[in-house]
Amino acid sequence: MLGSQDPPVGDVALAVLASSPDAFVLLDRELVVRTWNPAAERLLGWPAADVLGRPDPSLPDEGHHDQAAALRRLFLDPAPGDAVVVERQRVDGRPVRVVLRGSLRLGPPADPTHVGLFLAPASPDDERLSRRNALSRDLVSAVSEEDVVATVTSAVLALTGAVDGVVLAVCPSGKHLHGHRAVGSLQEQAEALELDLAAPGPWRVALRGDVGRGLLPVGDDALPSLFLPMGPAGSGWVLALRYRGEPPTAPDLVSMAGAVADEAWMGFQRAQLVSELGGKIEILEATAAVASSAGLDLARTLSAVARAAATALSCERVGIYLRNDEDEPVLAELHATDLDITTEAGARTAREALERRELVLVQDARTCDFLDGPWHATEGAVAVMVMPLSLADREVGALVVAHTDAHPRGFTNLSQQVGTAVAQQAALAIEHARLFEAEHASVQRLTELDQLKRDYISGLTHDLKTPLAGLIGFVETLRRLGDDSTEEQRQRFLDVMQRQAARLVLLVEDLLLAARAEDGTVTPRDLRPVDVGALVAEAVESYEPDRRARLDHRPGSGPCRVLGDRAELQRVVHNLLDNALKYSEPDTTVTIEVAGTDDVVVRVRDRGAGIPAADREQVFQRFGRSATGREAGSTGLGLFITRGIARGHGGDVTIEDPTDGVGTDVVVRLPCRPTEGDV
């Protein structure tokens, strides 16, 4: 008789269920029993009269919530296609293992109101099949090799009776079968395992697709083992299960073990694909982070790239080294989160990667002799990775990252892939910033030169206009006076006009000399012995009395002869004296010292505002002037021409700090060439 309480089934169905050899239990959504057939009474011992209308009493107290949740899922999901073994509780309190052979849902398809369960006593085969199905479900959900190994270890050993095992894989060279993963707790010993494929062995049988039997040495012992092919033939994977006694020979057990090996292989492949996908995503995220940190300011770009690399590689230290003009790596940025590092060492570490032109990996800093600075073990470095920053065939520098004793660990294969991608993106970001910086500097320099040219043209126009205006003025005056002018007036006017014309000639000569000095030197045209001391004395005497009174001439003892162009050397002396008088206060003295030993030295010291150290090379450039030069209306050609002439004679002109710290010392040095006679 089928016990029921308003079951939502027809009379025909009730008759079928009553005669079913399997126990049938019908539950509503609250897991209250609505139908309990005689087979259920026999299997579980609970009479239908005692359970109808009550929550299912056969659910054991321990694990009740887990089983209840599983039953409720049957209201939402179709019944499992394979048998599932579960534990129930008999009326006498004894546990009983039953197999769920099937289920049906009753009511609207989208919202069933009842679920029926077909139960039968579980056999050993059912137990194995249930575990096999559980293994399959767990392997499908495994997303990492660790998950796959844990699932295989927990299920395979129980299913096959093995004590442990090893997943073996053919190495890239194809010569050996290496231990890939341990099924059990012997991972270190499994990784050290290496089987020669050239020698006969049961593993070669498994690689061909058949089951092999023999000894597998792991660690210090070799146990009888079952070698099972994993995956399709030619995959290069083998599952070796070790036993204390002889491996099983029952076809059903061997067949089940082989099926598990195939599913484990699929689990490893799936985990590898997930890992590769995760790695690619990580690489994309890392390169995107570096790319987004790129900017036009080099210092900010270096800092942002270092921080992004530290985040992408989970490193405590990151260093960026860039090649200098001597092609040597120099530390450009150092990022450290584990301690405050102020050292700028470490170039030797970067140089190693640049010389090898490839990624350099050091998993133990204590064993490496080229690590230095923040990458040395004594500075807390544990593992170091150095990557060239390359653009095409050119290395612009190196990226160095390190794990430290703050978080001691090594670099994985994925870390190396991420590091290589980060280095490539970092090289682009840094080079773009460097190119922009160089271009910006060039534009700024061109802008400055353009301004200097405009100032020069303005000053030159003024300098040319002044003597021309004077000449025209005196010509017009002479023409207006005509015969009314006296001889004395005409002579005075002509003297002034001559001086103005001479001034024009000097300006034109300056322009010509500047054109000749474009390459930095003026080649002398008329080489003769010249006494520089006498030349300076003549220049001093040529000035008007009020200006000459401000010149303190201190000649050296004896002649100071050089071989040169007298007119050009005279221009050098006059340029220096004119500048010194122009930039000195009206009531101050300009000192001129002449000395001759190995070189002839002319030192002109003014008492003006001086030239800042930052402007000292600038004033020797074409159109170059200091701030005081701009205020004085200088054309910016005087010192440019002076240095060009001096260098053309094998010497030079420099600016030095005066001994008393006031004014400017301009020093001309010319090679001394003693000769007989002066011109």
CORKA-V95718 format. One line per field, one symbol per residue. ss: DSSP state (A for helix, B for strand, O for the rest). phi: phi as a letter, one per 30 degrees, with the letter a starting at -180 (. if undefined). burial: # if it has 24 or more other C-alpha atoms within 12 Angstrom, else .. A space follows every 50 residues. Layout:
ss: ???
phi: ???
burial: ???
This chain:
ss: OOBBOOOOOOAAAAAAAAOOOOBBBBBBOOOBBBBBOAAAAAAAOOOAAA AOOOBOOOOOOOOAAAAAAAAAAOOOOOOOOOOBBBBBBOOOOOBBBBBB BBBBBBBBOOBBBBBBBBBBBOOAAAAAAAAAAAAAAAAAAOOOAAAAAA AAAAAAAAAAOOOBBBBBBBOOOOOBBBBBBBBOOOAAAAAOOBBBOOOO OAAAAAAOOOOBBBBBBBOOBBBBBBBBBBOOOOOOBBBBBBBOOOOOOO AAAAAAAAAAAAAAAAAAAAAAAAAAAAAAAAAAAAAAAAAAAOOOOAAA AAAAAAAAAAAAAOOOBBBBBBBOOOOOBBBBBBBBOOOOOOOOOOAAAA AAAAAAOOOBBBOOAAAOOOOOAAAOAAAOBBBBBBBBBBBOOBBBBBBB BBBBOOOOOOOOAAAAAAAAAAAAAAAAAAAAAAAAAAAAAAAAAAAAAA AAAAAAAAAAAAAAAAAAAAAAAAAAAAAAAAAAOOAAAAAAAAAAAAAA AAAAAAAAAAAAAAAAAAAOOOOOOOOBBBBAAAAAAAAAAOOOAAAAOO BBBBOOOOOOBBBBOAAAAAAAAAAAAAAAAAAOOOOOOBBBBBBBOOBB BBBBBBOOOOOOAAAOOAAAOOOOOOAAAAAAOOOOOAAAAAAAAAAAOO OBBBBBOOOOOOOBBBBBBBBOOOOOOOO
phi: .ddabhddbdddddddddcddcdbbcbcdciddcbbdedddddciddedd cdiceeddddediedddddddddddccddddcdbcbcbbdddjddbdbcd dlabcbjeedbdcbbccccbedceddedddddddddddddddcbdddddd ddddcddddciddaabdcbddedicbccdcbcckccdddddddbcdddcd adddddddjcdcblcbdbicbbcebcccdcideidicbccccbdcdddce edddddddddedddddddddddddddddddddddddddddddddbccddd ddddddddddddchcdbbbcccdcddicdbdcabcbccadccdcdjdddd ddddddiadccbdbddccccdbhdcdddcjdcbbbbbdccbhcccdlbcc bbdbddbdaccdddeddddddddddddddddddddddddddddddddddd ddddddddddddddddddddeddddddddddhdddddddddddddddddd dddddddddeddddddcedjbcddcbdbdbddedddddddddddeddddd ccdbdddidccbcacddddddeddddddddddccdecccccbcbbbbdbd cccccccddiceedcddddcddidbdddddddiddicedddededdddci cabbcbdddcicibccccbbddbebcibb
burial: .####.###....#..##...########.###########.######.. ####.#####.......#..##.###..##..#########....##### ######......##########...###########.###.######### ####################.....#########.##.##..###.#... ##################....#########....########...##.. ..##.##############.#.......#..##..######.######.. #######################....#########........###### ####...########....########.############....###### #####....##..#####################................ .##.##..##..##..##.##..#..................#...#..# #..#.##..##.##..#..#####...##########.##......##.# ###.##..##########################...#########..## ###########....#.#########.##...################## ######......############.....
